[in-house]
Amino acid sequence: MSDPQSPATTPMPTFDWRWKAFDDLTHIEVYDMLEARSTVFVIEQTCLYGDIDGLDRDAWHLLAYGSDAPRAKLAGYLRVLLPDAGDPDIRIGRVLTTAGFRGVGLGKAILERTLSHIDAQWPGTPIRLHAQAHLQAFYGAFGFEPVSDVHEEDGIPHVWMRSA
C-alpha cells in the first residue's frame, strides 16, 4: 500500500464497498482486482512475483470503487485468507490503494471496514498480516504488533504483525 499515513489532503470521496467471497465476484471485479494488484505491486513497486497464487478462490475480498467516474474505478482492495489446517489465524493481504485515490484516507477506511467484517463473521479469531516495514505505525494504530524481525521480501523490507 502506498503512503496510508499521509494526512487526507482532500475530502474522502464516496466509495462503493463490495465485500465478497471469490465465487460471488463478477468477472469484471476479478479483472479489476488483478489489474490493480499487478499495477501496484509488480509495476509501481517493481516486484516480480507470482501474484496468482491459488489463494484467492478461498479468500474474501474487499473492493472499494470510486463512484465519481463514468465507469467506477477500483480505488482500493485487499483480501482476507481464512484459518485453515496449516494456519489458525485470519490473514490480511494484498492491501492497496490505486494511484488516483491516495492521500484521502482510503487505506484507513479499508482496514477499518475489513476489521469490522472480520469481527462480525469470525469473532475472536486472531488476525495476522505481512506489512511493509515502513507501515508498522499505521497497522499498530489498529492493534497490530510485530511478531517477526524485519526481513526482505521481493526487495522490500516486511514484518509479520498480529492482532488478537
C-alpha positions as CSV (number, residue, x, y, z in Angstrom):
1,M,0.0,0.0,0.0
2,S,1.3,3.4,-0.8
3,D,1.5,6.1,1.9
4,P,-1.6,5.4,4.0
5,Q,-0.2,7.5,6.8
6,S,-0.3,10.8,5.0
7,P,-3.0,13.1,6.2
8,A,-6.0,13.4,4.0
9,T,-5.5,16.4,1.6
10,T,-9.0,16.3,0.1
11,P,-12.3,15.2,1.5
12,M,-12.9,11.5,1.4
13,P,-14.7,10.6,-1.9
14,T,-17.7,8.4,-1.9
15,F,-17.0,4.7,-2.4
16,D,-19.0,1.7,-3.5
17,W,-17.8,-1.0,-1.0
18,R,-18.0,-4.7,-2.0
19,W,-17.2,-7.4,0.5
20,K,-17.4,-10.8,-1.3
21,A,-16.3,-14.4,-1.3
22,F,-14.4,-15.2,-4.5
23,D,-17.4,-17.2,-6.1
24,D,-19.6,-14.1,-5.7
25,L,-17.2,-11.7,-7.6
26,T,-18.1,-10.8,-11.1
27,H,-15.7,-11.3,-13.9
28,I,-15.2,-7.5,-14.1
29,E,-14.3,-7.4,-10.3
30,V,-11.8,-10.2,-10.7
31,Y,-10.2,-8.4,-13.7
32,D,-10.1,-5.1,-11.7
33,M,-8.5,-6.7,-8.7
34,L,-5.9,-8.5,-10.7
35,E,-5.2,-5.4,-12.8
36,A,-4.8,-3.2,-9.6
37,R,-2.5,-5.8,-7.9
38,S,-0.4,-6.0,-11.0
39,T,-0.2,-2.2,-11.4
40,V,0.6,-1.5,-7.7
41,F,2.8,-4.4,-6.7
42,V,4.5,-5.5,-10.0
43,I,4.8,-2.3,-11.9
44,E,4.9,0.5,-9.3
45,Q,6.9,-1.4,-6.7
46,T,8.9,-3.3,-9.3
47,C,8.3,-6.7,-7.6
48,L,8.3,-9.6,-9.9
49,Y,6.4,-12.3,-8.1
50,G,3.6,-14.9,-8.7
51,D,0.5,-12.9,-7.6
52,I,-1.9,-15.5,-8.8
53,D,-1.1,-18.0,-6.0
54,G,-4.3,-20.1,-5.8
55,L,-5.4,-18.5,-2.5
56,D,-7.9,-16.1,-4.0
57,R,-10.5,-18.8,-4.5
58,D,-10.9,-19.4,-0.8
59,A,-10.5,-15.8,0.3
60,W,-12.9,-12.9,1.0
61,H,-12.2,-9.7,-1.0
62,L,-12.9,-6.1,-0.1
63,L,-13.1,-3.8,-3.2
64,A,-13.7,-0.1,-2.9
65,Y,-14.8,1.5,-6.1
66,G,-14.7,5.3,-6.7
67,S,-18.1,6.4,-7.8
68,D,-17.1,9.7,-9.4
69,A,-16.2,8.3,-12.8
70,P,-18.5,7.2,-15.7
71,R,-17.3,3.6,-15.1
72,A,-16.5,3.0,-11.5
73,K,-12.7,2.6,-11.0
74,L,-11.2,0.3,-8.4
75,A,-9.8,2.6,-5.7
76,G,-8.7,0.1,-3.1
77,Y,-8.5,-3.6,-2.4
78,L,-7.5,-6.3,0.0
79,R,-8.1,-10.0,0.5
80,V,-8.7,-12.0,3.7
81,L,-7.5,-15.6,4.0
82,L,-9.4,-17.7,6.5
83,P,-7.8,-20.0,9.0
84,D,-7.0,-23.5,7.7
85,A,-5.3,-26.7,8.7
86,G,-1.9,-25.0,8.3
87,D,-2.6,-21.6,9.9
88,P,-5.1,-20.8,12.7
89,D,-5.0,-17.0,12.0
90,I,-7.0,-14.9,9.6
91,R,-4.5,-13.3,7.2
92,I,-5.0,-9.9,5.6
93,G,-3.0,-9.3,2.4
94,R,-2.7,-7.6,-0.9
95,V,-3.7,-4.3,0.7
96,L,-3.5,-1.5,-1.9
97,T,-4.9,1.9,-2.9
98,T,-4.6,2.8,-6.6
99,A,-2.7,6.0,-7.6
100,G,-5.7,8.2,-8.2
101,F,-7.1,7.6,-4.7
102,R,-4.1,8.0,-2.5
103,G,-3.9,10.7,0.2
104,V,-7.6,10.7,1.0
105,G,-7.6,8.3,4.0
106,L,-8.8,5.3,2.0
107,G,-6.1,2.9,3.5
108,K,-7.5,3.6,7.0
109,A,-11.1,3.2,5.7
110,I,-10.3,-0.1,4.1
111,L,-8.7,-1.5,7.2
112,E,-11.5,-0.3,9.5
113,R,-14.1,-1.8,7.3
114,T,-12.2,-5.1,7.0
115,L,-11.7,-5.5,10.7
116,S,-15.4,-4.8,11.2
117,H,-16.3,-7.6,8.7
118,I,-13.9,-10.0,10.3
119,D,-15.2,-9.3,13.8
120,A,-18.8,-9.8,12.6
121,Q,-18.1,-13.1,10.7
122,W,-15.3,-14.7,12.7
123,P,-15.3,-13.1,16.2
124,G,-12.3,-13.7,18.4
125,T,-10.1,-15.1,15.6
126,P,-6.5,-13.8,15.7
127,I,-5.5,-11.7,12.6
128,R,-2.1,-11.5,11.1
129,L,-0.7,-9.5,8.2
130,H,2.6,-9.2,6.4
131,A,3.3,-5.5,6.4
132,Q,5.8,-3.4,4.6
133,A,8.1,-2.4,7.4
134,H,7.6,1.3,7.0
135,L,3.8,0.8,7.7
136,Q,4.3,-0.6,11.2
137,A,2.9,2.5,12.9
138,F,-0.1,2.6,10.6
139,Y,-1.0,-1.0,11.4
140,G,0.0,-0.5,15.0
141,A,-2.8,2.1,15.3
142,F,-5.2,-0.8,14.7
143,G,-3.7,-3.0,17.4
144,F,-1.3,-5.0,15.3
145,E,2.1,-5.8,16.9
146,P,5.3,-7.1,15.2
147,V,5.8,-10.9,15.7
148,S,8.8,-11.2,13.5
149,D,12.0,-9.4,12.7
150,V,12.1,-7.1,9.7
151,H,13.1,-9.2,6.6
152,E,13.2,-8.6,2.9
153,E,10.6,-10.0,0.5
154,D,10.7,-9.1,-3.1
155,G,13.3,-6.4,-2.4
156,I,11.1,-4.6,0.2
157,P,11.5,-4.8,4.0
158,H,8.5,-6.5,5.6
159,V,7.4,-7.6,9.1
160,W,4.7,-10.0,10.2
161,M,2.2,-8.3,12.6
162,R,-0.6,-9.9,14.6
163,S,-3.6,-8.7,16.5
164,A,-5.5,-11.0,18.9
